[in-house]
Amino acid sequence: MKIKDIIAILEAMAPTAYAEDFDNVGLLTGNDGATATGIMVCHDALESVIDEAISKNCNFVVCFHPILFSGLKKITGKNYVERAVIKAIKNDITLYAVHTALDNHKQGVNKIFCDALGLKETRILIPKEGFIRKLVTYTIPENAETLRNALFDAGAGNIGNYEYCSFTSMGKGSYQGNADSNPEVGAPGEFVETQEIKIEVTFEKHLEGKILKALFSSHVYEEAAYEVYTLDNRHQNIGLGMTGELANPMEEGAFLQFVRDTMKARGIRHSAYTGRMIKKVAVLGGSGSFAIKNAIASGADAFLTADLKYHQFYEAEGKLLLADIGHFESERFTSDYMAGFLSERVREIPVILSGVNTNPVYYL
């Protein structure tokens, strides 16, 4: 099995197009044309994890956090990042990271978080902006169904729980080709007015190349007239964080104890109690201070995240219970999910969940 075949499976789990612009996801080191001997799944691809992969004959390491986050000007082995990269390259080990590509997936990090807590009625907390585009094109009635189906096959027309979504309308189009033209209707130099069908479909922006290829290959006109717009609509099924509801409301102290036990948190820092029962919960795995206002706006009774600073606890403003459960702890079950996803789809080689604890934070 080639590594690129496994990457195709990872793209289904966490499309790299879903990642945040600041992130560094996808293939980090290695050759995707190499034959995979085994897959090691981990949270952080530290040197100790690379050693484990070598010992277990795994030449493909799939990590959640990218060990290469920003550019390296030197690779001398003087820090933990450089040492891990050097060891991976020297031992022909390919590294691949998913990070915010999985954060933003509706079945990803925050859904895993919600599922661990038993939350129901889950929704994306911060739907992704600038990710939906719209194609408008025009053709003759005889070509409309073929063209529209080709656009659907390329991935256009998917909206939430619906697919094959489009809008068509009829109007009158006009054109006049020059001497070098080859019009489908009429002749060169002839002014033509004809009935045309206007087709409108939306699509996720990373599919634009595929959508336009389908347009050009299925359109009968020599010159296909079309427009592509970026919409202000938020994508309700892609984005950071998530909200959900407990089956039964809980008192704040009991809720925090439940979270601590479930997520195996050694300690939870939290804002002042509000005196309200906890029913609706917002979560954001990893560093989520930027989403405090979103959590409040969502009507959540509590917001669980990590890496909060002193003054950020004031931002709760008594409107919700704000809790920092730890970065690693908030993403605790992510690697298990990744390993399970791959194990169900890769049968030819072993998929091994790393046994190395890469959490860098310790507690007394």
Backbone hydrogen bonds, N-H to C=O, Kabsch-Sander energy under -0.5 kcal/mol:
donor,donor_aa,acceptor,acceptor_aa,energy
3,I,34,A,-2.7
4,K,32,D,-2.2
5,D,2,K,-0.9
6,I,2,K,-1.2
7,I,3,I,-2.3
8,A,4,K,-1.5
9,I,5,D,-1.0
10,L,6,I,-2.3
11,E,7,I,-2.3
12,A,8,A,-0.9
13,M,9,I,-1.4
14,A,10,L,-3.2
18,Y,15,P,-2.3
19,A,16,T,-1.4
23,D,20,E,-1.4
26,G,97,A,-3.2
28,L,95,L,-3.1
29,T,95,L,-1.2
32,D,30,G,-0.5
34,A,31,N,-1.7
36,A,1,M,-3.4
39,I,350,P,-2.7
40,M,60,F,-2.7
41,V,39,I,-0.5
41,V,352,I,-2.8
42,C,62,V,-2.5
45,A,65,H,-0.6
46,L,44,D,-2.0
49,V,46,L,-0.6
50,I,46,L,-2.0
51,D,47,E,-2.3
52,E,48,S,-1.7
53,A,49,V,-2.5
54,I,50,I,-2.4
55,S,51,D,-2.3
56,K,52,E,-1.4
57,N,54,I,-1.3
58,C,53,A,-3.1
59,N,57,N,-0.6
60,F,38,G,-1.4
61,V,94,T,-3.1
62,V,40,M,-2.8
62,V,60,F,-0.6
63,C,61,V,-0.6
63,C,96,Y,-2.9
64,F,42,C,-1.0
65,H,43,H,-2.6
69,F,67,I,-0.8
73,K,71,G,-0.5
83,R,79,N,-2.4
84,A,80,Y,-1.7
85,V,81,V,-2.3
86,I,82,E,-2.7
87,K,83,R,-2.2
88,A,84,A,-2.2
89,I,85,V,-2.5
90,K,86,I,-2.8
91,N,87,K,-1.4
92,D,89,I,-1.6
93,I,88,A,-3.2
94,T,59,N,-3.0
94,T,92,D,-0.5
95,L,29,T,-1.2
96,Y,61,V,-2.2
97,A,26,G,-2.3
98,V,63,C,-1.4
99,H,64,F,-1.6
101,A,98,V,-2.2
102,L,98,V,-0.6
102,L,99,H,-1.5
103,D,99,H,-1.9
104,N,100,T,-2.1
105,H,102,L,-0.5
106,K,237,N,-0.6
108,G,105,H,-1.9
109,V,102,L,-1.0
111,K,108,G,-0.6
112,I,108,G,-2.5
113,F,109,V,-2.1
114,C,110,N,-2.4
115,D,111,K,-2.8
116,A,112,I,-2.1
117,L,113,F,-1.4
118,G,114,C,-0.6
118,G,115,D,-0.9
119,L,114,C,-2.6
120,K,245,E,-2.5
123,R,243,T,-2.0
124,I,236,Q,-0.6
125,L,241,G,-1.3
126,I,240,L,-2.3
128,K,235,H,-0.9
128,K,238,I,-3.1
133,R,203,F,-3.0
134,K,229,Y,-2.6
135,L,201,V,-3.2
136,V,227,E,-2.6
137,T,199,I,-2.3
138,Y,225,A,-1.2
139,T,197,I,-2.0
143,N,140,I,-1.8
144,A,140,I,-0.9
144,A,141,P,-0.7
145,E,141,P,-0.5
147,L,143,N,-2.5
148,R,144,A,-2.7
149,N,145,E,-2.4
150,A,146,T,-1.8
151,L,147,L,-1.9
152,F,148,R,-2.1
153,D,149,N,-2.5
154,A,150,A,-1.2
155,G,152,F,-1.7
156,A,151,L,-2.4
157,G,202,T,-3.2
158,N,155,G,-0.5
159,I,157,G,-0.6
159,I,162,Y,-2.3
162,Y,159,I,-2.3
165,C,157,G,-2.5
167,F,200,E,-1.8
169,S,198,K,-1.6
171,G,196,E,-2.3
173,G,171,G,-0.5
173,G,194,T,-2.8
175,Y,192,V,-1.8
177,G,190,E,-0.6
181,S,178,N,-1.6
189,G,177,G,-2.5
190,E,187,A,-2.2
192,V,175,Y,-3.1
192,V,190,E,-0.5
194,T,173,G,-2.5
196,E,171,G,-2.7
197,I,139,T,-4.0
198,K,169,S,-3.5
199,I,137,T,-2.8
199,I,197,I,-0.6
200,E,167,F,-2.3
201,V,135,L,-2.2
203,F,133,R,-2.5
205,K,131,F,-2.5
207,L,204,E,-2.5
208,E,205,K,-1.7
211,I,207,L,-2.7
212,L,208,E,-2.8
213,K,209,G,-1.9
214,A,210,K,-1.9
215,L,211,I,-2.2
216,F,212,L,-2.7
217,S,213,K,-2.2
218,S,214,A,-1.4
219,H,215,L,-1.4
224,A,222,E,-0.5
225,A,223,E,-0.5
227,E,136,V,-2.3
229,Y,134,K,-2.5
231,L,132,I,-2.7
231,L,229,Y,-0.6
235,H,128,K,-2.8
236,Q,234,R,-0.9
238,I,235,H,-1.3
239,G,104,N,-2.1
240,L,126,I,-1.3
242,M,283,V,-2.2
243,T,123,R,-2.9
244,G,281,V,-2.2
245,E,120,K,-2.7
246,L,279,K,-2.6
250,M,278,I,-2.0
255,F,251,E,-2.7
256,L,252,E,-2.5
257,Q,253,G,-2.0
258,F,254,A,-2.2
259,V,255,F,-2.5
260,R,256,L,-2.6
261,D,257,Q,-2.4
262,T,258,F,-2.5
263,M,259,V,-2.8
265,A,260,R,-1.8
269,R,324,D,-2.0
271,S,322,L,-2.3
278,I,250,M,-3.6
279,K,277,M,-0.6
281,V,244,G,-3.2
282,A,302,A,-3.0
283,V,242,M,-3.0
284,L,304,L,-2.0
288,G,286,G,-0.6
288,G,306,A,-1.4
291,A,288,G,-1.9
292,I,289,S,-1.6
295,A,291,A,-2.5
296,I,292,I,-2.2
297,A,293,K,-2.5
298,S,294,N,-1.6
299,G,296,I,-1.5
300,A,295,A,-1.6
301,D,280,K,-2.9
302,A,280,K,-1.1
303,F,321,L,-2.7
304,L,282,A,-2.8
305,T,303,F,-0.5
305,T,323,A,-2.3
306,A,286,G,-1.0
312,Q,309,K,-0.8
313,F,309,K,-0.8
313,F,310,Y,-1.2
314,Y,311,H,-0.9
315,E,312,Q,-0.7
316,A,313,F,-1.3
317,E,314,Y,-2.0
319,K,316,A,-3.0
320,L,316,A,-0.6
321,L,301,D,-2.3
322,L,320,L,-0.7
323,A,303,F,-2.7
323,A,321,L,-0.5
324,D,269,R,-3.4
325,I,305,T,-2.4
325,I,323,A,-0.7
330,S,326,G,-2.1
331,E,327,H,-0.9
331,E,328,F,-0.9
332,R,329,E,-1.2
334,T,331,E,-2.0
337,Y,333,F,-1.8
338,M,334,T,-2.5
339,A,335,S,-2.7
340,G,336,D,-2.4
341,F,337,Y,-2.7
342,L,338,M,-2.2
343,S,339,A,-2.5
344,E,340,G,-1.7
345,R,341,F,-0.6
345,R,342,L,-1.0
346,V,342,L,-2.3
347,R,345,R,-0.6
352,I,39,I,-3.3
352,I,350,P,-0.5
354,S,41,V,-3.1
354,S,352,I,-0.5
358,T,356,V,-0.8
